[in-house]
Amino acid sequence: MLFGLDGVEVGLIIVFLCLFGGILSGFPVAFAIGGAGVISFGIIAALDGAGLLIHQAIDTSSAVYADLVNSGIKPEAISVFRYPELPRILEPVFPRGWEHALDRNVSFIVNRMNERVLAGQSIETLLAVLMFVLMGITLERSKIANDLLTTMARVFGPLPGGLAVSVVVVGAFLAASTGIVGATVVTMGLLSLPTMLRNNYSPEIATGVIAASGTLGQIIPPSIVIVLLGTLAGDLYSSAQEARAQLVGCTDALTYLGEPAVVSVGTLFQAALLPGILLALLYALYAFGYALVNPDKAPAVELGSTSDQVITRSESFTWFLGVPVAVIAGVMLLGNLNMVGSQSIQVDSFTDIGESASLRTNVGPDCQAAMIDLHGQEAWDVAVAQSAEIEAQGGVVASVKLSDEEMIAAIAAKEAAAAPIGTGIAILAVIFTLILTTAKGVRPTANHAPIYIGLIGVVLGLLVDMLLIRPSTSSGVTVILMLIPWAITLYGCTHAAIMLAKNELIRVVFPPLVLIVAVLGSILGGITNPTPAAALGAGGALMLAAYRRLRDEDKSGKVILFSTFAVILMILIGVNFDLRVNQGDISFESWVAFGFAYTAWLYAAFGLLYSCYVLYRAGILPPVVRETAKVTSMVFTILIGSQILNLVVISFGGEHYIQQFLRSFDNELTVFLIVMLVLFILGFVLDFLEIIYIVIPIVGPVIYGGTFDPKWVTIMIAVNLQTSFLTPPFGFALFYLRGVAPKEVTTRHIYRGVIPFVLIQVCGLGLLWVFPSIVTIIPDLIPN
């Protein structure tokens, strides 16, 4: 044995040293990881061939081992850590020789590259990384971040610590639009740090709030960290729970858990939303509290107004708070009274399958005992009673096809129970009403006749829906009936949009806010998965950047505006009409709807191409494409290199050794705390990409194989990595900020400034630990 250590331990140390040596060597990290894997395998193979690496394995042929197995202990639960007194045998770390391990590694590398990089199931999700990177870099290079910072500084500047609060708000905006920590920290460091210093902010609070707000991209969706973690978490959780179920004697995870062992990136986005907002709120509250205690270090600053209109407090309260709350609450109340709701009369041509028991009860005794231990005796008794009742009634009722008469009766019953006002029309009415009323509040001295006309159109639209439109009314007839009310409404909204555009806050904040809501809303609402939503965000960012560029050049941006309306028109037509024209017996209105949708698609595509031309002509598109290609290539190259390193660790038993060590602790909480501490320390010196692709696959089968909610585990890891980004002396966000900070701002200022925010991060982790419902409440409320 070398240095008195087990051969596997020596192998892990060699891999660790090679990895850090490669990172510190100055080579690009993406190549250093793969190179570390190759070099470490060569060293371990040479030492193993020389007989220097000896592994002390448990002697499975011994009587003591047999007695343990016969006592009911699963072989998978027996390890040298849990039972150190077991007899051992000495064997090389490569029992079948390093040549066999090399052949196995090469085969695995080819297979894993095919699965995760070229054509596997996760490649579609990983494409979201490319789209989100393109979206973020486009918004960064188009100076939209600059506009946001300037505008928010004018809004919050008069408050104590207002500039710091504005940085937090913009940091949350950029996090939701870029998801890239380095880009956000550098952008805000360049734009806001000089302004804060000129206005007598202390370097500590200025640098601390910039570094902390920049790391919000780690957790606020659409976070690249969440995308990459989600692609791994889904596989790890599924396989770990399958292994857990089989370990206790059940056939599969569905039987044991009573639900599918599935977690998706979209679900993780839902889970990350509240924690991200919570951290941003804690940052802002600290900045405000710091300014109250130290007014000379974070003074209030008057940077001008965002509007040329004088708006009183009562007007602000009425039109910006009272009316929106009243409108939304009124619609919700009407929904509870069944005045607003779905008007769909589609029915399934087959009856529903009879309800089954809450748990599967036809299992073996070992599985039964494990399920009772997991779910409780009461839940098991309920499932047994349900199964007995179902069997007494002849078993689970099979699905049967409805007759024509039954179909007609079902449709009539559904139409009779439908709400008078459809959900879609009610949502449009709320949106139009808020646009009109907000415009009145923004321009209190303007001519409001068009606003009142628009509101009349909203009321007419609701009356037409109630009196003339039935659930059985076709979509084409509905459009004709709603044409006049919505035309009147759009007349008012057009004038309202002109009024709103004269307010700097709305003009700057509204477009990126709409883009963020469109992207996140489609994911969080379960409408689509992250990849199409990311494509929508990338296209929207290109069009938004092009529109801003045209405005800077005093040129018309109507082409891009009309393209945006074309996208909205496509969505509305697709929701309300059946556009499957490749089927037989197509109605006339479907052909007309398809023609309008196809025309809108062509115009939207033209608008996107025109936006790319505008950005190319302005010299913005080429660097955006190059930077996107660079970041995306780095991600995928690190993915390949980390696969090589992981396979090296697996080949000599390192992964199994680490997992056995973690499983030797009887307390699942202790295991998770150990993993979180290791991840926190590694976050000082490794980027999140290396941690996700190297460390998580090794510890994942353990932390995802217990009773903890996988969504909670993943979000805790993401927040933990975010904390390590801030922690001195090696936090990556600190180096990003140091690179763009003025000379008068020292490294000591940065370190002292981030310490309170590190403590806030730790408090945030503690809150998520004590109240895990902060993570799980939104996924539980929104169907996936």
C-alpha positions, 0 to 999 in steps of 0.5 A, a space after each residue: 500500500 502506498 503511504 498506508 492509504 487504500 489504493 482507491 484513496 490514492 487514486 482519488 487524491 491523484 485525480 484531485 491533484 491533476 484536476 487542480 493542477 490542470 485548472 491552475 496551469 493556465 490552460 482553458 478549463 474546458 480542456 484542462 478537465 479532460 486532460 486531467 482525466 487522461 493524465 490521472 488515468 495514466 498515473 493510476 494505471 502505471 502505479 497499479 501496474 507496478 503493484 503499488 495501488 492495493 485496494 482492501 476489498 471485503 471478502 465476500 466469501 468469508 463466513 462473517 460476510 455470509 452471516 451478515 447477509 443471512 441476517 437480512 442485511 442487503 449486500 448493497 448496504 455492506 461497506 468497509 465504512 459501516 462494518 470495518 471489522 469484516 475480513 478483507 482481501 487485497 486486490 489491485 484497483 483495476 481487478 481486470 487490468 488497466 487495459 480493460 478499464 481503458 477499453 471500457 472508458 473509451 466505450 462509455 465516453 462514446 456512448 455518453 457523448 452520443 447520449 448527452 451531447 449529440 443525440 440523446 434525450 437531454 440534448 433538447 434541454 441543453 439547447 435551451 442553454 444556447 438560446 438563453 445565452 444568446 438572449 442574455 448576451 443580446 440584451 447585455 450588448 444592446 445597452 438595455 441594461 444601461 437603460 434599466 440602471 439609469 431609469 431605476 436609479 431615478 425611481 429609487 434614488 430619492 430613497 435612502 440607499 436608493 441606488 443600491 436598491 436599484 442595483 438589486 432590482 436591475 440585478 434581478 431583471 438581468 438575472 431573469 433575462 441573462 442567467 449568466 453571473 459573469 456578464 451581470 456582475 461585469 455589466 453592473 460593475 461598469 455601469 453602476 459602480 462609478 455612479 454610486 461612488 460619485 454620489 458618495 456611496 461607500 465602496 463596501 456597500 457599492 461593491 457588495 450589492 453589485 456582486 451579490 445582485 450579479 449572482 442572482 442569475 444562479 437561481 432566478 429563472 431562466 438560470 443556466 445553472 438550473 437548466 444544467 442541474 435539471 438535466 442531471 437531477 432528472 436522471 439521478 433522481 429517477 435511477 436513485 429511486 429505482 435503486 432505492 425501491 429495489 433495495 427494499 424489495 419493491 419492483 419499481 419506484 412507482 410502486 414504492 413511492 406511489 408516484 413517478 420518480 420524475 423531476 423536470 427543468 420546468 418544474 425546477 424553474 417553478 421551484 426556483 422562482 420564490 427563492 430567487 425573489 426571496 434573496 433579491 428582497 433580502 438584499 434590497 432590505 439590507 441595502 435600505 436598512 444599511 442606508 438608514 443606519 449609515 445615511 452618509 455612506 448610502 445617501 439619497 440621490 435625486 437624479 430626475 423624474 421619469 415623467 414630465 407629468 405631476 402625479 399626486 399620491 392619490 392618483 398614483 394609489 388609485 390608478 397604479 394600485 387600487 384599480 389594478 387590484 380591483 380589476 383582478 380581484 373582481 375577475 377572480 370573484 366572478 371566477 368563483 361565482 362561475 361567471 368566468 371560466 372555461 367554455 370548452 365543450 370538448 369531451 373524451 370519446 372514451 369514459 374515464 378509467 376507474 379510479 385505482 387505489 392510492 398505493 399498490 398493495 399487491 406487493 411482497 412482504 418486504 416491499 409492504 413493510 418498506 411502504 408502511 415505513 415510508 407512507 405510514 400505517 394509516 395510508 397503507 390501510 386506506 390503500 388496502 381498503 380502497 383495493 378491497 372495495 375496487 375488487 368487490 365492485 369487479 375491479 378497476 373499471 375499464 375505459 369504453 367508447 361513448 355512443 353518439 347519444 352519450 357524446 351528445 348528452 355529455 356535450 350538452 351537459 358541459 355546455 349547460 355548466 359552462 361560465 357565461 364569460 370565457 377565460 380567454 376573453 376575460 384575460 384579454 379584458 383584464 389586460 386591455 383594462 390595465 393598459 387603459 387605466 395605467 395610461 390615465 394614471 401616467 398622463 393625468 392631464 391628457 385628453 382621456 376621451 380615447 381611454 373612455 372609448 376603449 373601456 366602453 369597448 371592453 364592456 361591450 366585448 364582455 356583454 357580447 360574450 355573455 349574450 351572443 356567444 355560446 360555448 358551441 359557437 364556432 371560433 370564426 363566428 366568435 371573431 366576427 361578433 367580437 370584431 367591433 368591441 375589440 376594434 373599439 378597445 384597440 382604438 383606445 389602447 393605441 392612444 394609451 400606448 402612445 401615452 405610456 411611451 412618454 413615461 421613461 419608466 414604462 418605456 424602458 422597463 415594459 419591453 424586457 419585462 414583457 419578454 421575461 414574462 413571456 419566457 417564464 410564464 410559458 415555462 412556469 405555467 406548464 405551457 411549454 418546456 424550456 427549449 421553445 421558451 428559450 427560443 422565444 426569448 432569444 428571438 424576442 431579445 434580438 427584436 428588442 435590441 434591433 428596435 432600440 437600435 433603430 430608435 437610437 438612429 431616429 428610424 422607424 421601428 414599425 416593422 419590428 412592432 408589427 412583427 411582435 403583433 404578428 407573433 401575438 396573432 399567431 398565438 391567439 389563432 393557434 389557441 382558438 382554431 384547429 390549424 391541422 389542415 393536413 387532415 380530411 374534411 377541413 372547415 372553411 374557417 380553419 382554412 381562413 385561420 390557417 391563412 392568417 396564421 401562416 401570413 403572420 408567421 411569414 411576417 414574424 420571420 421577416 421581422 426577425 431577419 430584419 432585426 438580425 440585419 439591423 444588428 449586423 449593420 450596427 456591428 452588434 450581431 457578430 460579437 453576440 454570435 461569437 460570444 454565444 458560440 464561445 460560451 456554449 462551446 465551453 459548456 459542451 466541452 466541459 461536459 465532454 471533459 467532465 465525462 472523461 474525468 468521471 469515467 476515470 473515477 468510476 474505472 478504479 472504484 472511486 465513485 463507489 468508494 465515495 458513495 459507500 462513505 456517504 451511505 455509511 452515515 445513518 442520518 440522511 440529514 448528516 449526509 446532505 450537510 456533508 455534501 453541501 459543505 463540500 460543494 461550498 468549499 469547492 465553489 471557491 476554486 471551481 466554476 459551477 460547470 465543473 461542480 455540476 458535471 464532476 461532483 454532482 454525478 458522484 454524490 447525486 445517487 446518494 442525495 437523490 436516493 433518500 426521502 428529500 424532495 428532489 426539487 428542494 435538493 436541487 434548489 439548495 445546491 443552486 443557492 449553495 453554489 451562489 453563496 460560494 460565488 460570493 465568499 472571499 477569498 476565491 469567490 468568482 463574482 469578486 474576481 469579475 468585479 475586481 476586473 472592472 472596478 476603479 483603482 480607488 476600490 481595493 480588494 479589501 473593500 470588495 471583501 468587506 462589502 460582500 461579507 454581509 451578503 454572504 451572511 444573507 445567503 446563509 440566512 436564505 439557505 436556513 430559511 429554505 431549510 426550515 421552510 422547504 415549502 418556499 421551494 415546493 409551493 409553486 410546483 404544487 400549485 401549477 400543473 406540469 
